[in-house]
Amino acid sequence: MEIDRWRQEFPSAQRMLHLNHAGVSPVSQRVVRAVRACVDDATMVAPATAQSMPMRTNDVRTWCADLIGAAAHEIAFITNTSEGLSLVASAITWRDGDNVVAIDGDYPANVYPWWGQRRFGVKTRMVTPRARRFGVDDVRAASDARTRVVAVSAVDWQTGFRCDLRALGAFCRARGILFCVDGIQAVGALRIDVERDLIDCLAFGGHKWLLAPPGCGALYVAQRVVEQLQPVILGWKSVTDAEAHLPYHFDLRRDAMRFEPGTTATLGIAGLGAAVRLLHEVGATAIESRILDLTAQLAEGLRRRGAEVISPWADSERSGILTVRLDRDPAAVVAALENQSVLCRVRTGGLRLAPHFYLADDDVARFFAVFDDVTSG
């Protein structure tokens, strides 16, 4: 991989060491150019611009679909992961006594949309991870004949645990349970294939591993389940033949775009498109391999310094997130690192690091130089 070439795309890399891609990521120069070009187009509401905008949006839809092994018509644009999961949760026709199986400790984006269905008599059963892991047996034990949804994150936001999506998807498919995945900590960092993993719905924002601006992401809804979901947020674009505004009709679109009720976030989509194109250029396999190599370098060096890796570390469980326990206050270490332009976070009582593919081996060496300096006292 041409690390220097990709590193130059990110001006932030010249000024800081960004190890918080599990939080909010910096964007590349090409993303900035794409958003500026979109703003420039908006200064003149010209017919040519109006005609080209839907075509550009459809291109981005295709690129997002390709990133996860989906078809373009299975992608709807959303503002963030929470919105995407909420759109799905509110579109299910619930019956009193139904239940959802979710994971205790998961990010609230994949908990509150399901808790919000309590008003329909729906219970959310929270699976407690064991040794920071959960598997299909844990989900099976929490499920019964009234389980309508299994909701998990592909990668845990605190420890980086990567669950077995394929096994969970097979369990859900065999029982007619909707399999909904929060993909924000995986898409852009790891290879995700919704068909392979039998995922029904997948939501992801762009501001983490996709390296896109905040405020735009994508919702995947498998074509096989679209008709099971009746959106409650509706608008002129929710129906077929949307450009023929009159006479009214209520024939909902038969694809994921029924979840796009009106005009989409053009600026966000422009930035998202440029970011996803960059990832396609690098290649999903190369990106995943590089990220896992970087986390391995960081883990090895931190172990030598007495840290305990608390992230699940089997090959099938690893992700772009590495969390370690230190022999000192992690908040104080994070603050000291930040003072020297090294960005990371405290999670689950430890230090969370999340490098992306464009970081160089020299960046790892720089991290340890700063880390040694701030922890030498």
C-alpha positions in Angstrom: 0.0 0.0 0.0 1.2 3.5 -0.9 0.9 5.0 2.6 2.6 8.2 1.7 0.2 8.8 -1.2 -2.9 8.3 1.0 -1.5 10.1 4.0 -1.0 13.2 1.9 -4.8 13.3 1.3 -5.3 14.2 4.9 -4.0 17.6 6.0 -4.7 16.7 9.6 -2.0 14.1 9.5 0.6 16.8 9.3 -0.5 18.5 12.5 -1.9 15.8 14.7 -1.9 12.0 15.2 -5.5 11.0 14.9 -6.2 7.7 16.8 -9.9 8.4 17.3 -11.5 7.2 14.0 -14.0 5.4 16.2 -15.2 8.9 17.2 -15.1 11.7 14.6 -12.6 11.4 11.7 -10.8 14.0 9.7 -11.8 14.3 6.0 -9.6 14.2 3.0 -8.8 17.0 0.6 -10.9 15.4 -2.1 -13.9 15.5 0.3 -13.3 19.2 0.8 -13.1 19.7 -2.9 -16.3 17.8 -3.5 -18.3 19.8 -1.0 -16.9 23.1 -2.2 -17.9 22.1 -5.8 -21.4 21.4 -4.6 -21.6 24.7 -2.9 -20.3 26.4 -6.0 -23.0 24.7 -8.1 -25.6 25.9 -5.6 -24.7 29.6 -6.2 -26.3 29.3 -9.7 -29.5 27.4 -9.9 -28.9 26.4 -13.5 -30.8 23.8 -15.4 -27.7 21.8 -16.1 -26.9 21.6 -12.4 -30.4 20.6 -11.5 -30.3 17.8 -14.0 -26.9 16.5 -13.0 -27.6 16.4 -9.2 -29.8 13.4 -9.2 -27.3 11.5 -11.4 -24.5 12.3 -9.0 -26.7 11.2 -6.0 -27.4 7.9 -7.7 -23.7 7.4 -8.3 -23.0 7.8 -4.6 -25.8 5.4 -3.8 -24.2 2.8 -6.0 -20.8 3.3 -4.4 -22.2 2.9 -0.9 -24.0 -0.2 -2.0 -20.8 -1.7 -3.5 -19.0 -1.0 -0.2 -21.3 -3.5 1.6 -22.2 -5.9 -1.1 -25.7 -4.5 -1.7 -27.7 -3.3 -4.7 -28.2 0.5 -5.2 -32.0 0.3 -4.8 -31.4 -1.2 -1.3 -29.7 2.1 -0.1 -31.4 5.1 1.4 -29.5 8.2 2.5 -29.8 9.2 6.2 -28.3 11.8 8.4 -26.9 9.4 11.0 -27.0 5.9 12.3 -29.6 6.7 15.0 -32.0 8.0 12.3 -31.5 4.9 10.2 -32.2 2.5 13.0 -35.2 4.5 14.2 -36.7 4.5 10.7 -36.6 0.7 10.8 -37.9 0.4 14.3 -40.8 2.7 13.7 -41.7 1.0 10.4 -42.4 -2.4 12.0 -46.0 -3.3 12.7 -45.7 -4.3 16.3 -48.1 -6.4 18.4 -48.4 -6.3 22.2 -46.0 -8.9 23.6 -43.4 -8.8 20.8 -39.8 -8.5 21.8 -36.4 -7.3 20.5 -33.1 -8.9 21.5 -30.3 -6.3 21.9 -26.9 -6.1 23.6 -26.3 -4.6 27.0 -23.5 -2.0 26.8 -24.2 -1.3 23.1 -24.1 2.3 21.9 -27.4 4.0 22.6 -28.1 4.5 18.9 -28.9 0.8 18.7 -30.8 0.6 22.0 -33.1 3.6 22.2 -34.9 3.1 18.9 -36.1 -0.3 20.3 -36.8 0.9 23.8 -39.0 3.5 22.0 -41.4 0.8 21.0 -42.5 0.2 24.6 -45.6 2.2 23.9 -46.8 -0.7 21.7 -46.1 -3.3 24.4 -42.7 -4.3 22.9 -40.0 -5.5 25.4 -36.3 -5.2 24.7 -34.3 -8.1 26.1 -30.8 -7.1 26.8 -28.1 -9.8 26.4 -25.2 -9.4 28.8 -21.8 -10.1 27.1 -19.5 -12.6 28.8 -15.8 -11.6 28.9 -16.8 -8.7 26.6 -18.2 -11.1 24.0 -21.5 -12.4 22.9 -22.4 -15.1 20.4 -25.4 -16.8 18.7 -25.9 -19.0 21.8 -26.5 -15.9 24.0 -28.9 -14.5 21.5 -30.7 -17.8 21.1 -31.2 -18.0 24.9 -32.8 -14.6 24.9 -35.1 -15.3 22.0 -38.5 -16.9 21.8 -41.4 -17.2 19.4 -42.3 -13.5 19.9 -38.9 -12.2 19.0 -39.3 -9.9 16.0 -35.8 -8.3 15.8 -32.2 -9.0 16.8 -30.2 -5.8 17.0 -26.4 -5.8 17.3 -23.5 -3.7 16.4 -21.0 -5.2 14.0 -18.2 -3.9 16.1 -18.4 -2.8 19.8 -17.7 0.9 20.3 -15.8 0.4 23.5 -13.7 -2.8 23.2 -13.8 -3.3 19.4 -15.3 -6.8 19.7 -16.3 -8.0 16.2 -19.3 -10.3 16.5 -20.0 -13.2 14.2 -22.5 -11.6 11.9 -22.8 -14.7 9.7 -23.9 -17.0 12.6 -26.3 -14.4 13.9 -27.7 -13.8 10.5 -28.3 -17.5 9.9 -30.0 -17.8 13.3 -32.4 -14.9 12.5 -33.1 -16.1 8.9 -34.0 -19.6 10.0 -36.6 -18.1 12.5 -38.0 -15.3 10.5 -36.4 -12.7 12.8 -35.4 -9.3 11.4 -31.6 -8.9 11.7 -30.7 -5.3 12.2 -27.1 -4.1 12.5 -25.4 -0.9 13.5 -22.5 -0.8 11.1 -20.9 2.5 11.9 -17.8 1.0 13.7 -17.2 -1.5 10.8 -18.1 0.0 7.4 -15.1 1.6 6.0 -12.7 -0.3 8.2 -13.6 -3.9 7.7 -15.0 -5.9 4.8 -18.8 -6.1 5.2 -21.0 -8.2 3.0 -24.7 -8.0 3.8 -25.6 -10.9 1.6 -22.9 -13.2 3.1 -23.9 -12.2 6.6 -27.7 -12.4 5.9 -28.3 -8.9 7.2 -31.7 -7.5 6.7 -31.1 -3.8 7.7 -27.8 -2.0 8.3 -27.3 1.6 9.2 -24.1 3.6 9.2 -23.1 7.3 9.5 -20.2 8.6 7.5 -18.2 10.5 10.1 -16.2 7.7 11.5 -14.4 5.0 9.4 -15.8 6.3 6.1 -13.9 9.5 6.6 -16.8 11.6 5.5 -18.4 14.8 7.0 -20.9 14.4 9.8 -24.5 14.5 8.8 -24.8 11.9 6.1 -24.8 8.1 6.0 -26.7 5.2 4.5 -29.4 2.8 5.5 -29.4 -0.6 3.8 -32.8 -2.4 3.6 -32.7 -5.8 1.9 -35.2 -6.0 -0.9 -36.7 -9.2 0.6 -37.9 -7.3 3.7 -38.9 -3.9 2.3 -42.6 -4.7 2.1 -42.6 -5.7 5.8 -41.6 -2.1 6.8 -44.1 0.7 6.5 -42.3 4.1 7.1 -44.0 6.6 9.4 -42.0 9.5 8.1 -43.4 10.2 4.6 -43.2 12.8 1.9 -43.4 13.4 -1.8 -40.5 11.1 -2.6 -41.8 8.1 -0.6 -44.1 7.0 -3.5 -43.5 5.7 -7.0 -43.4 8.2 -9.9 -42.6 10.9 -7.4 -42.0 13.6 -9.9 -45.6 13.4 -11.1 -46.9 15.3 -8.1 -50.6 15.3 -9.0 -53.0 13.6 -8.8 -52.1 12.2 -5.4 -51.7 8.5 -4.9 -50.2 6.4 -2.2 -48.3 3.7 -3.9 -45.1 3.5 -1.8 -41.8 2.8 -3.4 -40.9 -0.9 -3.4 -37.3 -0.3 -2.4 -35.2 1.3 0.4 -35.8 4.7 -1.0 -39.3 4.7 0.5 -37.3 5.8 3.6 -36.2 9.1 1.8 -39.3 11.3 2.2 -38.0 14.4 0.5 -35.0 16.3 -0.8 -31.8 14.7 0.3 -28.8 16.4 2.0 -26.9 17.3 -1.2 -23.8 18.6 0.5 -23.4 15.6 2.8 -23.9 13.2 -0.1 -21.3 15.0 -2.1 -18.8 14.6 0.7 -19.8 11.0 1.4 -19.4 10.1 -2.2 -15.9 11.5 -2.4 -15.0 9.7 0.8 -16.4 6.3 -0.4 -14.6 6.7 -3.8 -11.3 7.1 -2.0 -12.0 3.9 0.0 -12.8 2.0 -3.2 -9.5 3.2 -4.7 -7.6 1.8 -1.8 -9.6 -1.4 -1.6 -11.5 -2.9 1.3 -9.1 -5.9 1.7 -6.0 -3.6 1.8 -7.7 -1.2 4.3 -8.7 -4.0 6.7 -5.3 -5.6 6.5 -3.6 -2.3 7.2 -5.8 -1.3 10.1 -5.3 -4.7 11.7 -1.6 -4.4 11.3 -1.6 -0.9 12.9 -3.6 -2.1 15.9 -1.3 -5.1 16.3 1.7 -2.8 16.3 0.1 -0.6 19.0 -1.0 -3.6 21.1 2.5 -5.1 21.0 4.1 -1.9 22.1 1.6 -1.2 24.8 2.0 -4.7 26.2 5.7 -4.2 26.4 5.0 -1.1 28.5 2.8 -3.0 30.9 -0.6 -2.3 29.5 -3.3 -5.0 29.4 -5.2 -5.5 26.1 -8.9 -5.8 27.0 -10.1 -5.9 23.5 -11.1 -9.4 22.4 -8.1 -10.5 20.4 -8.9 -13.6 18.4 -8.4 -13.1 14.6 -12.2 -13.3 14.1 -12.9 -10.9 16.9 -10.5 -8.1 16.1 -11.4 -4.7 14.5 -10.0 -1.2 14.1 -10.5 -0.5 17.8 -7.9 -1.4 20.4 -8.6 -0.8 24.1 -6.0 -1.3 26.8 -6.0 -0.9 30.6 -3.2 1.2 32.0 -1.7 1.3 35.5 -2.7 4.9 35.8 -5.7 7.2 35.3 -6.6 6.8 31.6 -8.4 10.2 31.5 -5.2 11.9 32.6 -3.2 10.1 30.0 -5.7 11.0 27.2 -5.6 14.7 28.3 -1.8 14.7 28.3 -1.7 13.0 24.8 -4.2 15.5 23.5 -2.0 18.4 24.7 0.6 17.0 22.3 -1.8 16.6 19.4 -2.4 12.9 19.8 -6.2 12.1 19.8 -7.7 9.1 21.5 -10.5 8.4 24.0 -11.2 6.8 27.4 -13.6 3.8 27.1 -14.6 1.1 29.5 -12.0 2.3 32.0 -9.2 2.1 29.5 -7.4 3.8 26.6 -9.2 3.4 23.2 -7.1 3.7 20.1 -8.6 3.6 16.6 -6.1 4.1 13.7 -7.0 4.2 10.0 -5.2 2.9 7.0 -3.5 6.1 6.0 -1.4 6.3 9.1 2.3 5.4 8.6 4.5 3.2 10.8 6.3 6.4 11.7 3.0 7.6 13.2 3.0 4.5 15.5 6.6 5.4 16.5 5.5 9.0 17.2 2.6 7.7 19.4 5.0 5.7 21.5 7.4 8.6 21.8 4.6 10.9 23.1 3.1 8.1 25.2 6.4 7.4 26.9 6.9 11.1 27.6 3.5 11.6 29.2 3.7 8.5 31.3 7.3 8.7 32.4 6.4 10.5 35.7 
